Structure formats: C-alpha cells, structure tokens
Amino acid sequence: MKISFKIEDVAARAFGLTTIEEFTALANGSLTVDTKAPNPKPKLIPMMTARRLSDGCRLAVDAGLELSSRNKLTGVIYSSLSGEIQHNYKVLTACAKDIPCSPTDFSMSVHNAAVGNFTILSKADIPSSSVSASEDSFMQALVDAYIRLDNDEDRILVVDYNVSIPEFFICYSDSDLLAYPIAVGFVLAKGNEVTINAQAKEAVTYDNHQALTFLLNYLKKAQQCTIKSSNQEYQVNFSCR
C-alpha cells in the first residue's frame, strides 16, 4: 500500500502544550515531556460543552476548531485508539452497581462523540467520519483521507486523539503514554510532499501514538521515519524538507 498527500496546516494539544512552536521545541529536544502538566482550558469550546467532554475529546475538538478557523475544509476524519473509554467505564460501572447511568456519560460514550461535537460547534456542513482501528487508527485515518482526496475533495481535516485511560484498564495497556490525553490534527490536501509505504510485518513493540510520532518527525524536518503497529510497518518519507 502506498499513499501520498501534502500537509497544509497543523495543530496539537498534549502535556500542557498548545502551540506548534512548543511542539517544535519538543521535537528538537529543547523541551521535555511533563506527563503531569495540566492541559489548559480549551480556547474555542463553550464552557458548558467542554464540561461534558472527556479530557482527550476536549483537546481534539479544540484542535479541530483551531484548524477549521484557518482553513476551508471539505471533509473531516477523527480517529482514536482509546475512543471514549472514560465515559464507557462510567456507564459500565453504573450498570455493574445497578444505579442510573448519567445521560451525559451515555450520550458521550460513542466513538463519534469528538467528530460530532466538532461539526456542531464549527457548523461545518461537510462529510465526516470516525475511525477506530486499534493502534493503527491514525494510519487508517490517513488512508481514508487519501481516498477522499483522490475523489476530488480538496482539504481534509484529520484529528487523532486519545483520552486518559481509567486506572481499571491501565494494566491492559502496552504504553505509559496511553494514560495521558493527546490530540494531533492535520489539514491534508492532494500532493506528494508526504508518501507512506506500508507492509505487513509483526513487531514486538509498536507506536501507540502514531500521530504524535508522525508530528514530531514532521516538525523536526526529518526526511523519513518508521512508524510501527503490531502487524504493519509504515515507511514515511517527507520531501521538500
């Protein structure tokens, strides 16, 4: 499999960082990750809406709104490895205890909660989708975007995010980073500035945060990088660097 595109714009939220300048410093090694740093309040989400969203969902919607404010989009794709596991856990806990489930937890427990809130707040009347493909979620979102760009859409917003994993599930996680909320967004257009070749290959270790790995390599102007999943290896080439 080979896909290609160009990156028109970028936004990210994680570890208390909210600007691309901060993430560039992180990519270049002049900043270090502080996993205990609180993320600031969202800039573009109304307070009453923000209170209903999980921590990672707030970051993802806020990053998406930032990019939509600067770009005329023709489509949007949100992807997530964790999904809305915070709200799901609360729903399951209520069921296990035989107590009423919170309407907010119930309505926000679906995987398209982030993209749904984005389209409502941005008033974007554009095609939207939500991708869930385990640790391959971000890469599969890029495949979805590539196909849609090849079918004459002009600019696709792709936002990948994860929420804080409830402690109950931590023992099932393969990476400490999964405990922290992260959101990374790109505006993609048709082009050949980025090419990705994928091949089946089993890995002992893999990148749980494919989007963050991709972003940091892009920001530090790497010519290429390798991103792994449990059964795929992606060779990413950045041209015109």
C-alpha positions as CSV (number, residue, x, y, z in Angstrom):
1,M,0.0,0.0,0.0
2,K,1.3,3.5,-0.9
3,I,-0.5,6.8,-0.2
4,S,0.6,10.4,-0.6
5,F,-0.6,13.9,0.3
6,K,0.6,17.3,1.4
7,I,0.2,18.9,4.8
8,E,-1.4,22.4,4.8
9,D,-1.7,23.1,8.5
10,V,-1.1,21.5,11.9
11,A,-2.4,21.9,15.5
12,A,-1.8,19.8,18.6
13,R,-2.6,19.6,22.3
14,A,-0.7,17.5,24.9
15,F,1.3,17.6,28.1
16,G,0.2,21.3,28.7
17,L,1.5,22.3,25.2
18,T,-0.9,24.0,22.8
19,T,1.2,25.7,20.1
20,I,3.2,24.4,17.2
21,E,6.2,26.4,18.4
22,E,6.1,24.4,21.7
23,F,5.8,21.1,19.9
24,T,8.6,22.0,17.5
25,A,10.8,22.7,20.6
26,L,9.7,19.2,21.9
27,A,10.6,17.6,18.6
28,N,14.0,19.3,18.6
29,G,14.8,18.3,22.2
30,S,14.8,21.7,23.8
31,L,11.6,20.8,25.7
32,T,10.9,17.6,27.6
33,V,7.6,15.9,28.2
34,D,5.9,16.7,31.5
35,T,3.3,14.0,31.9
36,K,1.9,15.7,34.9
37,A,1.4,19.1,33.3
38,P,-2.3,20.1,33.3
39,N,-3.7,21.0,29.9
40,P,-5.2,24.5,29.8
41,K,-8.8,25.1,29.3
42,P,-9.9,24.9,25.7
43,K,-9.9,28.2,23.8
44,L,-12.7,27.6,21.3
45,I,-15.2,25.3,23.1
46,P,-18.1,26.8,25.2
47,M,-17.7,26.0,28.9
48,M,-21.0,24.1,29.1
49,T,-20.0,21.9,26.2
50,A,-16.4,21.4,27.4
51,R,-17.7,20.1,30.8
52,R,-19.5,17.2,29.0
53,L,-16.4,16.1,27.0
54,S,-13.7,13.7,28.1
55,D,-10.2,15.3,28.5
56,G,-8.8,14.0,25.2
57,C,-12.1,14.8,23.4
58,R,-11.8,18.4,24.6
59,L,-8.3,18.6,23.2
60,A,-9.3,17.0,19.9
61,V,-12.3,19.3,19.4
62,D,-10.4,22.4,20.3
63,A,-7.5,21.5,17.9
64,G,-10.0,20.8,15.2
65,L,-11.8,24.1,15.7
66,E,-8.4,25.9,15.5
67,L,-7.6,24.4,12.2
68,S,-11.1,24.9,10.8
69,S,-10.9,28.6,11.7
70,R,-7.9,29.0,9.4
71,N,-8.9,26.6,6.5
72,K,-11.8,26.0,4.3
73,L,-12.5,22.2,4.8
74,T,-14.3,19.8,2.5
75,G,-14.2,16.9,5.0
76,V,-13.2,15.8,8.4
77,I,-12.0,12.5,9.9
78,Y,-11.4,11.8,13.6
79,S,-9.5,8.7,14.8
80,S,-8.8,7.3,18.2
81,L,-7.2,4.2,19.8
82,S,-8.8,4.8,23.2
83,G,-12.2,6.2,22.0
84,E,-14.4,7.4,24.7
85,I,-13.3,4.8,27.2
86,Q,-13.7,7.3,30.2
87,H,-17.4,7.6,29.6
88,N,-17.7,3.9,28.7
89,Y,-16.2,3.0,32.0
90,K,-18.6,5.2,33.9
91,V,-21.6,3.6,32.0
92,L,-20.3,0.1,32.8
93,T,-19.7,0.9,36.4
94,A,-23.3,2.3,36.8
95,C,-24.6,-0.9,35.2
96,A,-22.5,-3.1,37.4
97,K,-23.7,-1.3,40.5
98,D,-27.3,-1.3,39.2
99,I,-27.6,2.5,39.5
100,P,-28.9,5.0,37.0
101,C,-26.4,5.9,34.3
102,S,-25.6,9.6,33.7
103,P,-27.2,10.9,30.5
104,T,-24.0,12.7,29.7
105,D,-21.9,9.6,30.0
106,F,-24.3,7.6,27.9
107,S,-24.6,10.2,25.1
108,M,-20.8,10.9,25.0
109,S,-19.7,7.2,25.2
110,V,-19.9,6.7,21.4
111,H,-16.8,6.7,19.2
112,N,-18.0,9.6,17.1
113,A,-18.5,12.0,20.1
114,A,-15.5,14.1,19.1
115,V,-16.3,14.5,15.4
116,G,-19.9,15.1,16.2
117,N,-19.1,17.9,18.6
118,F,-16.6,19.3,16.2
119,T,-19.2,19.5,13.3
120,I,-21.8,21.0,15.7
121,L,-19.5,23.7,17.1
122,S,-17.9,24.6,13.8
123,K,-21.2,24.5,11.9
124,A,-19.4,22.6,9.3
125,D,-21.8,21.1,6.7
126,I,-19.2,18.6,5.4
127,P,-18.8,14.8,5.2
128,S,-17.4,13.4,8.5
129,S,-16.3,10.0,9.7
130,S,-14.7,8.4,12.7
131,V,-12.0,5.7,12.6
132,S,-11.3,3.0,15.1
133,A,-8.5,0.5,14.2
134,S,-6.7,-0.2,17.4
135,E,-3.1,1.2,17.3
136,D,-3.5,1.6,13.5
137,S,-6.3,4.2,13.9
138,F,-4.2,7.2,12.8
139,M,-2.7,5.5,9.8
140,Q,-6.1,4.2,8.7
141,A,-7.5,7.7,9.0
142,L,-4.7,8.9,6.6
143,V,-5.8,6.1,4.2
144,D,-9.4,7.3,4.4
145,A,-8.2,10.9,3.8
146,Y,-6.1,9.8,0.8
147,I,-9.0,8.0,-0.8
148,R,-11.3,11.0,-0.3
149,L,-8.7,13.4,-1.7
150,D,-8.4,11.2,-4.7
151,N,-12.1,11.5,-5.2
152,D,-11.9,15.3,-5.6
153,E,-12.3,16.6,-2.0
154,D,-9.9,19.5,-1.5
155,R,-8.9,19.7,2.1
156,I,-9.5,17.0,4.7
157,L,-9.1,17.6,8.5
158,V,-7.7,14.6,10.2
159,V,-7.6,14.7,14.1
160,D,-6.2,11.8,16.1
161,Y,-6.7,11.7,19.9
162,N,-6.6,9.6,23.0
163,V,-8.1,10.1,26.4
164,S,-6.8,9.4,29.9
165,I,-7.3,5.7,30.4
166,P,-9.2,4.8,33.7
167,E,-6.9,3.1,36.2
168,F,-9.0,0.0,36.0
169,F,-7.7,-0.5,32.4
170,I,-4.1,0.6,32.9
171,C,-2.8,-3.0,33.5
172,Y,-4.0,-3.9,29.9
173,S,-2.1,-1.0,28.3
174,D,1.2,-1.6,26.4
175,S,2.4,2.0,26.9
176,D,2.6,4.5,29.7
177,L,1.7,7.3,27.2
178,L,-1.8,5.8,26.9
179,A,-2.5,7.2,30.4
180,Y,-2.4,10.8,29.0
181,P,-4.7,12.8,26.8
182,I,-3.2,13.8,23.4
183,A,-4.7,15.3,20.3
184,V,-2.9,15.9,16.9
185,G,-4.6,17.5,13.9
186,F,-3.6,18.0,10.3
187,V,-5.2,19.6,7.3
188,L,-4.4,17.5,4.2
189,A,-4.6,18.2,0.5
190,K,-3.7,16.3,-2.6
191,G,0.1,16.2,-3.3
192,N,3.3,14.2,-2.9
193,E,5.1,16.0,-0.1
194,V,4.4,13.0,2.2
195,T,4.5,9.5,1.0
196,I,3.8,6.4,3.1
197,N,4.5,2.8,2.2
198,A,3.1,0.1,4.3
199,Q,4.0,-3.6,4.5
200,A,2.8,-6.4,6.8
201,K,5.4,-7.0,9.5
202,E,4.9,-8.2,13.0
203,A,6.5,-6.2,15.7
204,V,7.4,-6.8,19.3
205,T,7.0,-3.1,20.2
206,Y,4.9,-0.6,18.3
207,D,3.9,3.1,18.4
208,N,0.7,3.6,20.4
209,H,0.7,7.2,19.4
210,Q,1.3,7.1,15.7
211,A,0.1,10.7,15.2
212,L,2.5,12.1,17.8
213,T,5.4,10.2,16.3
214,F,4.4,11.4,12.9
215,L,4.0,15.0,14.1
216,L,7.4,15.2,15.9
217,N,9.3,13.9,12.9
218,Y,7.5,16.3,10.6
219,L,8.2,19.3,12.9
220,K,11.9,18.4,13.3
221,K,12.1,18.3,9.5
222,A,13.1,14.6,9.3
223,Q,13.5,13.3,5.8
224,Q,11.9,10.0,6.8
225,C,10.7,7.9,9.8
226,T,9.3,4.5,10.5
227,I,6.1,4.0,12.4
228,K,5.1,0.6,13.6
229,S,2.0,-1.2,14.6
230,S,1.6,-4.8,15.9
231,N,1.3,-6.1,12.3
232,Q,2.3,-3.2,10.0
233,E,5.4,-1.1,9.3
234,Y,5.0,2.3,7.7
235,Q,7.9,4.0,6.0
236,V,7.1,7.7,5.9
237,N,9.0,10.0,3.6
238,F,8.9,13.8,3.8
239,S,10.0,15.5,0.6
240,C,10.9,19.2,0.2
241,R,12.4,19.4,3.7
